[in-house]
Amino acid sequence: QAQLVESGGGLVQPGGSLKLSCRASGFTFWYYVMAWYRQAPGEERELVAIITKDGGVKKYGDSVKGRFTISRDNRRNTVTLQMSSLTPEDTAVYYCSRHNDDGTKYWGQGTQVTVSS
């Protein structure tokens, strides 16, 4: 059974950094485009970053460009999100996602990131 398990969330001060990890299991990881999304209270879920199967192409949401970096390790079945220069507006639940060929998405359970002094 496919599983995505996020880790690394927590409380961080404004201007700080945090690294999120997503460990995949139960499916052929290298075959799928992977992404990170986030959802703040009362807001819609938004794309943060997406990475192609071989990691060769990465795209970011406008609000995180230049501050966040997505990467993947197809040998370890992991996708990570390195976040820096965090602001309170980055506070949200962050979700790891697998993009399926039919356009649907498979989600992890999410990890909370709170940016506050």
N, CA, C and O of each residue as an XYZ file, in Angstrom:
468
protein
N       0.847     -1.193      0.000
C       0.000      0.000      0.000
C       0.883      1.245      0.000
O       1.855      1.344      0.749
N       0.511      2.196     -0.869
C       1.299      3.422     -0.972
C       1.212      4.224      0.323
O       0.173      4.283      0.982
N       2.334      4.832      0.658
C       2.373      5.647      1.868
C       3.365      6.786      1.689
O       4.458      6.602      1.153
N       2.962      7.967      2.149
C       3.828      9.139      2.188
C       3.834      9.645      3.624
O       2.784      9.942      4.193
N       5.028      9.739      4.203
C       5.137     10.154      5.598
C       6.034     11.383      5.674
O       7.231     11.316      5.392
N       5.434     12.506      6.061
C       6.183     13.750      6.200
C       6.770     13.882      7.591
O       6.227     13.353      8.560
N       7.871     14.585      7.679
C       8.491     14.872      8.967
C       9.272     16.174      8.860
O       9.526     16.671      7.763
N       9.649     16.717     10.013
C      10.486     17.906     10.028
C       9.777     19.202     10.359
O      10.419     20.243     10.503
N       8.466     19.153     10.481
C       7.739     20.371     10.819
C       7.992     20.791     12.260
O       8.582     20.049     13.046
N       7.536     21.993     12.592
C       7.704     22.480     13.952
C       7.561     23.973     14.030
O       7.062     24.618     13.108
N       8.006     24.517     15.145
C       7.952     25.952     15.391
C       9.322     26.568     15.095
O      10.352     26.073     15.552
N       9.313     27.641     14.334
C      10.564     28.312     13.975
C      10.325     29.815     14.016
O       9.219     30.285     13.749
N      11.354     30.550     14.346
C      11.241     32.007     14.401
C      11.299     32.607     13.001
O      11.876     32.011     12.091
N      10.709     33.773     12.830
C      10.828     34.461     11.532
C      12.286     34.633     11.138
O      13.139     34.972     11.958
N      12.546     34.390      9.862
C      13.915     34.443      9.360
C      14.659     33.131      9.463
O      15.759     32.995      8.929
N      14.075     32.174     10.138
C      14.727     30.891     10.335
C      14.551     29.946      9.169
O      13.966     30.288      8.142
N      15.079     28.734      9.356
C      15.044     27.712      8.329
C      14.482     26.415      8.889
O      14.511     26.167     10.095
N      13.977     25.608      7.991
C      13.426     24.310      8.370
C      13.514     23.394      7.162
O      13.384     23.836      6.021
N      13.736     22.124      7.424
C      13.805     21.146      6.338
C      12.745     20.086      6.560
O      12.720     19.408      7.587
N      11.871     19.959      5.574
C      10.844     18.928      5.600
C      11.285     17.729      4.763
O      11.931     17.882      3.727
N      10.929     16.552      5.225
C      11.219     15.330      4.479
C       9.946     14.532      4.290
O       9.037     14.564      5.119
N       9.903     13.821      3.188
C       8.777     12.935      2.892
C       9.359     11.595      2.462
O      10.092     11.505      1.476
N       9.029     10.585      3.200
C       9.509      9.243      2.865
C       8.376      8.463      2.218
O       7.282      8.348      2.772
N       8.656      7.933      1.044
C       7.646      7.198      0.286
C       7.877      5.696      0.394
O       9.014      5.239      0.499
N       6.807      4.951      0.367
C       6.903      3.495      0.377
C       5.673      2.912     -0.299
O       4.640      3.568     -0.428
N       5.811      1.653     -0.729
C       4.672      0.946     -1.286
C       4.392      1.212     -2.749
O       3.394      0.723     -3.279
N       5.252      1.980     -3.425
C       5.080      2.217     -4.856
C       6.428      2.556     -5.467
O       7.409      2.776     -4.757
N       6.463      2.595     -6.801
C       7.709      2.847     -7.519
C       7.983      4.333     -7.522
O       7.514      5.048     -8.407
N       8.716      4.800     -6.570
C       8.888      6.235     -6.309
C       9.424      6.991     -7.518
O       8.908      8.055     -7.860
N      10.447      6.458     -8.165
C      11.115      7.195     -9.240
C      10.187      7.465    -10.428
O      10.495      8.308    -11.272
N       9.068      6.767    -10.500
C       8.167      6.888    -11.639
C       7.306      8.146    -11.569
O       6.747      8.575    -12.579
N       7.199      8.730    -10.394
C       6.207      9.781    -10.179
C       6.814     11.170    -10.000
O       7.862     11.348     -9.381
N       6.110     12.141    -10.568
C       6.334     13.537    -10.209
C       5.889     13.711     -8.759
O       4.845     13.202     -8.352
N       6.690     14.432     -7.993
C       6.365     14.661     -6.583
C       6.271     16.151     -6.308
O       6.841     16.964     -7.035
N       5.556     16.500     -5.262
C       5.349     17.919     -4.973
C       5.102     18.135     -3.485
O       4.783     17.209     -2.739
N       5.258     19.373     -3.091
C       4.867     19.835     -1.763
C       3.766     20.880     -1.931
O       3.846     21.760     -2.789
N       2.758     20.763     -1.108
C       1.682     21.737     -1.041
C       1.576     22.227      0.405
O       2.152     21.641      1.321
N       0.838     23.297      0.581
C       0.567     23.750      1.942
C      -0.845     24.329      2.030
O      -1.426     24.784      1.045
N      -1.359     24.290      3.241
C      -2.692     24.822      3.465
C      -2.715     25.530      4.810
O      -2.490     24.925      5.858
N      -2.991     26.813      4.755
C      -3.129     27.611      5.964
C      -4.597     27.603      6.399
O      -5.476     27.346      5.577
N      -4.872     27.876      7.658
C      -6.260     27.880      8.137
C      -7.125     28.839      7.322
O      -6.772     30.003      7.128
N      -8.250     28.336      6.856
C      -9.169     29.157      6.097
C      -8.770     29.415      4.666
O      -9.444     30.151      3.946
N      -7.660     28.803      4.249
C      -7.176     29.021      2.888
C      -7.249     27.728      2.084
O      -7.356     26.635      2.641
N      -7.191     27.877      0.765
C      -7.134     26.700     -0.090
C      -5.710     26.130     -0.093
O      -4.735     26.836      0.165
N      -5.628     24.850     -0.388
C      -4.324     24.216     -0.501
C      -3.622     24.768     -1.732
O      -4.228     24.877     -2.798
N      -2.345     25.117     -1.589
C      -1.610     25.705     -2.711
C      -0.321     24.940     -2.973
O       0.283     24.360     -2.070
N       0.073     24.961     -4.225
C       1.322     24.326     -4.614
C       2.503     25.146     -4.108
O       2.564     26.359     -4.305
N       3.430     24.471     -3.459
C       4.658     25.110     -2.996
C       5.798     24.841     -3.968
O       6.493     25.762     -4.398
N       5.983     23.566     -4.311
C       7.084     23.199     -5.200
C       6.801     21.845     -5.811
O       6.134     21.004     -5.207
N       7.309     21.638     -7.010
C       7.102     20.387     -7.730
C       8.408     19.982     -8.388
O       9.192     20.834     -8.806
N       8.640     18.680     -8.477
C       9.891     18.180     -9.033
C       9.592     16.993     -9.941
O       8.783     16.129     -9.602
N      10.246     16.958    -11.088
C      10.023     15.889    -12.045
C      10.658     14.584    -11.572
O      11.354     14.540    -10.558
N      10.396     13.520    -12.339
C      10.768     12.170    -11.914
C      12.268     12.031    -11.654
O      12.691     11.375    -10.702
N      13.055     12.658    -12.515
C      14.515     12.526    -12.348
C      15.124     13.698    -11.599
O      16.342     13.782    -11.444
N      14.269     14.606    -11.134
C      14.764     15.767    -10.407
C      15.325     16.856    -11.290
O      15.875     17.835    -10.787
N      15.197     16.708    -12.598
C      15.818     17.655    -13.499
C      15.100     18.985    -13.622
O      15.710     19.995    -13.970
N      13.814     18.987    -13.340
C      13.031     20.218    -13.438
C      12.322     20.458    -12.112
O      11.706     19.554    -11.547
N      12.420     21.677    -11.631
C      11.774     22.067    -10.373
C      11.046     23.384    -10.597
O      11.568     24.296    -11.239
N       9.865     23.466    -10.073
C       9.107     24.715    -10.170
C       8.565     25.068     -8.793
O       8.317     24.202     -7.954
N       8.388     26.381     -8.588
C       7.999     26.869     -7.268
C       6.829     27.844     -7.361
O       6.628     28.524     -8.367
N       6.068     27.884     -6.271
C       5.048     28.913     -6.171
C       5.712     30.270     -6.038
O       6.822     30.380     -5.516
N       5.034     31.293     -6.509
C       5.627     32.629     -6.509
C       6.037     33.084     -5.111
O       7.041     33.778     -4.950
N       5.274     32.699     -4.120
C       5.528     33.190     -2.768
C       6.759     32.569     -2.112
O       7.224     33.059     -1.083
N       7.290     31.494     -2.698
C       8.439     30.824     -2.071
C       9.682     30.833     -2.950
O      10.737     30.355     -2.535
N       9.567     31.366     -4.144
C      10.715     31.371     -5.053
C      11.905     32.068     -4.413
O      11.773     33.146     -3.833
N      13.067     31.440     -4.525
C      14.281     32.012     -3.974
C      14.495     31.712     -2.503
O      15.561     32.000     -1.959
N      13.480     31.129     -1.846
C      13.603     30.822     -0.424
C      13.517     29.327     -0.143
O      14.127     28.835      0.807
N      12.769     28.611     -0.958
C      12.576     27.174     -0.750
C      13.270     26.400     -1.870
O      13.393     26.880     -2.997
N      13.718     25.199     -1.533
C      14.340     24.324     -2.515
C      13.801     22.909     -2.343
O      13.840     22.343     -1.251
N      13.302     22.352     -3.434
C      12.817     20.981     -3.433
C      13.884     20.078     -4.033
O      14.580     20.466     -4.971
N      14.010     18.879     -3.491
C      14.946     17.902     -4.035
C      14.393     16.507     -3.782
O      13.465     16.330     -2.993
N      14.961     15.535     -4.448
C      14.533     14.160     -4.245
C      15.728     13.225     -4.345
O      16.727     13.534     -4.994
N      15.605     12.077     -3.691
C      16.596     11.018     -3.750
C      15.864      9.738     -4.123
O      15.206      9.121     -3.285
N      15.982      9.348     -5.372
C      15.242      8.179     -5.844
C      15.806      6.867     -5.301
O      15.143      5.833     -5.392
N      16.996      6.887     -4.747
C      17.528      5.674     -4.123
C      16.937      5.489     -2.728
O      16.740      4.361     -2.277
N      16.661      6.581     -2.059
C      16.123      6.526     -0.697
C      14.624      6.799     -0.639
O      14.029      6.834      0.438
N      14.018      6.993     -1.820
C      12.565      7.228     -1.890
C      12.134      8.400     -1.012
O      11.157      8.309     -0.269
N      12.874      9.493     -1.110
C      12.546     10.657     -0.301
C      12.490     11.919     -1.164
O      13.183     12.040     -2.174
N      11.661     12.828     -0.741
C      11.604     14.154     -1.330
C      11.661     15.148     -0.177
O      10.968     14.988      0.828
N      12.485     16.167     -0.329
C      12.684     17.112      0.758
C      12.343     18.534      0.319
O      12.348     18.852     -0.871
N      12.052     19.365      1.286
C      11.782     20.774      1.040
C      12.612     21.568      2.046
O      12.325     21.579      3.243
N      13.636     22.224      1.537
C      14.457     23.081      2.377
C      13.864     24.485      2.336
O      13.736     25.088      1.271
N      13.504     24.997      3.514
C      12.847     26.290      3.602
C      13.739     27.259      4.375
O      14.266     26.914      5.433
N      13.903     28.450      3.857
C      14.704     29.456      4.538
C      13.993     30.802      4.494
O      13.009     30.974      3.775
N      14.500     31.748      5.266
C      13.903     33.090      5.349
C      12.405     32.998      5.597
O      11.607     33.676      4.949
N      12.048     32.163      6.529
C      10.627     31.914      6.793
C       9.960     33.140      7.414
O      10.566     33.882      8.187
N       8.713     33.322      7.056
C       7.897     34.410      7.582
C       6.614     33.814      8.166
O       6.279     32.663      7.887
N       5.905     34.591      8.971
C       4.643     34.067      9.518
C       3.656     33.637      8.442
O       2.799     32.789      8.692
N       3.767     34.211      7.252
C       2.875     33.833      6.149
C       3.155     32.425      5.637
O       2.353     31.868      4.887
N       4.270     31.853      6.029
C       4.583     30.477      5.641
C       3.957     29.457      6.592
O       4.059     28.251      6.366
N       3.324     29.928      7.630
C       2.667     29.035      8.581
C       1.531     28.285      7.895
O       0.633     28.892      7.312
N       1.583     26.967      7.972
C       0.587     26.125      7.302
C       0.881     24.661      7.614
O       1.913     24.321      8.192
N      -0.043     23.821      7.221
C       0.240     22.380      7.177
C       0.816     22.082      5.802
O       0.231     22.438      4.780
N       1.954     21.434      5.791
C       2.647     21.113      4.547
C       2.419     19.642      4.200
O       2.587     18.755      5.036
N       2.032     19.408      2.946
C       1.693     18.066      2.498
C       2.619     17.623      1.368
O       2.905     18.381      0.442
N       3.063     16.417      1.468
C       3.774     15.761      0.372
C       2.736     15.127     -0.556
O       1.724     14.603     -0.092
N       2.986     15.176     -1.846
C       2.003     14.678     -2.795
C       2.660     13.919     -3.933
O       3.723     14.297     -4.426
N       2.016     12.859     -4.332
C       2.394     12.111     -5.530
C       1.408     12.466     -6.640
O       0.195     12.367     -6.452
N       1.921     12.875     -7.783
C       1.073     13.211     -8.917
C       0.878     11.972     -9.781
O       1.824     11.461    -10.381
N      -0.344     11.505     -9.832
C      -0.650     10.313    -10.606
C      -0.839     10.644    -12.080
O      -1.122     11.789    -12.433
N      -0.685      9.652    -12.930
C      -0.805      9.860    -14.378
C      -2.194     10.333    -14.792
O      -2.336     11.017    -15.806
N      -3.206      9.982    -14.029
C      -4.575     10.347    -14.397
C      -4.975     11.715    -13.872
O      -6.134     12.115    -13.983
N      -4.016     12.433    -13.301
C      -4.307     13.777    -12.818
C      -4.674     13.858    -11.356
O      -4.742     14.948    -10.789
N      -4.907     12.732    -10.747
C      -5.220     12.735     -9.329
C      -3.931     12.832     -8.515
O      -2.829     12.727     -9.052
N      -4.093     13.030     -7.240
C      -2.949     13.152     -6.349
C      -3.122     12.228     -5.151
O      -4.233     11.981     -4.683
N      -2.004     11.734     -4.678
C      -1.997     10.957     -3.446
C      -1.280     11.779     -2.395
O      -0.211     12.334     -2.651
N      -1.873     11.859     -1.202
C      -1.389     12.792     -0.176
C      -0.816     12.078      1.044
O      -1.238     10.985      1.420
N       0.160     12.748      1.637
C       0.591     12.357      2.962
C      -0.334     12.961      4.002
O      -1.317     13.623      3.670
N      -0.004     12.723      5.272
C      -0.885     13.194      6.345
C      -0.628     14.649      6.715
O      -1.436     15.270      7.406
N       0.494     15.191      6.257
C       0.820     16.580      6.515
C       1.667     16.775      7.757
O       1.660     15.954      8.674
N       2.399     17.884      7.767
C       3.207     18.263      8.921
C       3.050     19.765      9.149
O       3.103     20.558      8.209
N       2.860     20.136     10.392
C       2.595     21.531     10.717
C       3.889     22.333     10.776
O       4.860     21.924     11.412
N       3.886     23.472     10.109
C       4.983     24.435     10.208
C       4.405     25.727     10.762
O       3.460     26.282     10.202
N       4.970     26.200     11.856
C       4.522     27.442     12.470
C       5.704     28.392     12.576
O       6.733     28.066     13.167
N       5.536     29.572     11.995
C       6.586     30.586     12.030
C       6.102     31.709     12.943
O       5.163     32.436     12.618
N       6.756     31.833     14.078
C       6.309     32.807     15.065
C       7.440     33.119     16.030
O       8.285     32.274     16.325
N       7.432     34.352     16.512
C       8.412     34.744     17.522
C       7.832     34.539     18.921
O       8.505     34.812     19.915
